[in-house]
Amino acid sequence: MDYGGMERTVRGGTLVRFTRTGFRDRCWQAAVLQERYRENTEGWDRFLPRLADYASGLVSTP
C-alpha cells in the first residue's frame, strides 16, 4: 500500500496530484494505519468534486 501520492481527475479533465504525509509517523498499528488511510481516501473522493464545483464558479482576472 502506497501512503504517499494520490491522483484524481475531476470533472472537466483536470488532473489533481497531491502527496499525503504523516501516516507512518504516527506509529499506529497496521490495522489502524490502513483504516485511517482508507478514511482519508474516502474523504478526498467525497470532497474533491466539491472543490471542482467551487473552482468552476470563480472568476479569473489577469
CNS distance restraints for C-alpha pairs under 8 A (distance, minus, plus):
assign (resid   3 and name CA) (resid  20 and name CA) 6.75 0.50 0.50
assign (resid   3 and name CA) (resid  21 and name CA) 7.48 0.50 0.50
assign (resid   3 and name CA) (resid  23 and name CA) 7.07 0.50 0.50
assign (resid   3 and name CA) (resid  37 and name CA) 7.24 0.50 0.50
assign (resid   4 and name CA) (resid  19 and name CA) 5.32 0.50 0.50
assign (resid   4 and name CA) (resid  20 and name CA) 5.00 0.50 0.50
assign (resid   4 and name CA) (resid  21 and name CA) 6.25 0.50 0.50
assign (resid   5 and name CA) (resid  17 and name CA) 7.20 0.50 0.50
assign (resid   5 and name CA) (resid  18 and name CA) 5.78 0.50 0.50
assign (resid   5 and name CA) (resid  19 and name CA) 4.30 0.50 0.50
assign (resid   5 and name CA) (resid  20 and name CA) 6.06 0.50 0.50
assign (resid   6 and name CA) (resid  17 and name CA) 5.79 0.50 0.50
assign (resid   6 and name CA) (resid  18 and name CA) 5.58 0.50 0.50
assign (resid   6 and name CA) (resid  19 and name CA) 6.21 0.50 0.50
assign (resid   6 and name CA) (resid  20 and name CA) 7.59 0.50 0.50
assign (resid   7 and name CA) (resid  15 and name CA) 6.93 0.50 0.50
assign (resid   7 and name CA) (resid  16 and name CA) 5.65 0.50 0.50
assign (resid   7 and name CA) (resid  17 and name CA) 4.54 0.50 0.50
assign (resid   7 and name CA) (resid  18 and name CA) 6.68 0.50 0.50
assign (resid   8 and name CA) (resid  15 and name CA) 5.90 0.50 0.50
assign (resid   8 and name CA) (resid  16 and name CA) 5.37 0.50 0.50
assign (resid   8 and name CA) (resid  17 and name CA) 6.70 0.50 0.50
assign (resid   9 and name CA) (resid  13 and name CA) 5.90 0.50 0.50
assign (resid   9 and name CA) (resid  14 and name CA) 5.54 0.50 0.50
assign (resid   9 and name CA) (resid  15 and name CA) 4.41 0.50 0.50
assign (resid   9 and name CA) (resid  16 and name CA) 6.09 0.50 0.50
assign (resid  10 and name CA) (resid  14 and name CA) 5.45 0.50 0.50
assign (resid  10 and name CA) (resid  15 and name CA) 6.49 0.50 0.50
assign (resid  10 and name CA) (resid  16 and name CA) 7.50 0.50 0.50
assign (resid  10 and name CA) (resid  48 and name CA) 7.36 0.50 0.50
assign (resid  10 and name CA) (resid  49 and name CA) 6.18 0.50 0.50
assign (resid  10 and name CA) (resid  52 and name CA) 6.50 0.50 0.50
assign (resid  11 and name CA) (resid  49 and name CA) 7.32 0.50 0.50
assign (resid  11 and name CA) (resid  52 and name CA) 6.94 0.50 0.50
assign (resid  22 and name CA) (resid  26 and name CA) 6.55 0.50 0.50
assign (resid  23 and name CA) (resid  27 and name CA) 7.99 0.50 0.50
assign (resid  23 and name CA) (resid  33 and name CA) 6.70 0.50 0.50
assign (resid  23 and name CA) (resid  36 and name CA) 8.00 0.50 0.50
assign (resid  23 and name CA) (resid  37 and name CA) 7.46 0.50 0.50
assign (resid  24 and name CA) (resid  28 and name CA) 7.23 0.50 0.50
assign (resid  24 and name CA) (resid  33 and name CA) 7.48 0.50 0.50
assign (resid  28 and name CA) (resid  32 and name CA) 5.86 0.50 0.50
assign (resid  28 and name CA) (resid  33 and name CA) 5.61 0.50 0.50
assign (resid  29 and name CA) (resid  33 and name CA) 6.14 0.50 0.50
assign (resid  30 and name CA) (resid  34 and name CA) 6.16 0.50 0.50
assign (resid  31 and name CA) (resid  35 and name CA) 6.23 0.50 0.50
assign (resid  32 and name CA) (resid  36 and name CA) 6.13 0.50 0.50
assign (resid  33 and name CA) (resid  37 and name CA) 6.12 0.50 0.50
assign (resid  34 and name CA) (resid  38 and name CA) 6.10 0.50 0.50
assign (resid  35 and name CA) (resid  39 and name CA) 6.17 0.50 0.50
assign (resid  36 and name CA) (resid  40 and name CA) 6.09 0.50 0.50
assign (resid  37 and name CA) (resid  41 and name CA) 6.19 0.50 0.50
assign (resid  38 and name CA) (resid  42 and name CA) 6.20 0.50 0.50
assign (resid  39 and name CA) (resid  43 and name CA) 6.14 0.50 0.50
assign (resid  40 and name CA) (resid  44 and name CA) 6.38 0.50 0.50
assign (resid  41 and name CA) (resid  45 and name CA) 6.19 0.50 0.50
assign (resid  42 and name CA) (resid  46 and name CA) 6.15 0.50 0.50
assign (resid  43 and name CA) (resid  47 and name CA) 6.07 0.50 0.50
assign (resid  44 and name CA) (resid  48 and name CA) 5.43 0.50 0.50
assign (resid  45 and name CA) (resid  49 and name CA) 7.32 0.50 0.50
assign (resid  46 and name CA) (resid  50 and name CA) 7.60 0.50 0.50
assign (resid  47 and name CA) (resid  51 and name CA) 6.49 0.50 0.50
assign (resid  48 and name CA) (resid  52 and name CA) 6.50 0.50 0.50
assign (resid  49 and name CA) (resid  53 and name CA) 6.40 0.50 0.50
assign (resid  50 and name CA) (resid  54 and name CA) 6.20 0.50 0.50
assign (resid  51 and name CA) (resid  55 and name CA) 6.04 0.50 0.50
assign (resid  52 and name CA) (resid  56 and name CA) 6.07 0.50 0.50
assign (resid  53 and name CA) (resid  57 and name CA) 6.68 0.50 0.50
assign (resid  54 and name CA) (resid  58 and name CA) 6.90 0.50 0.50
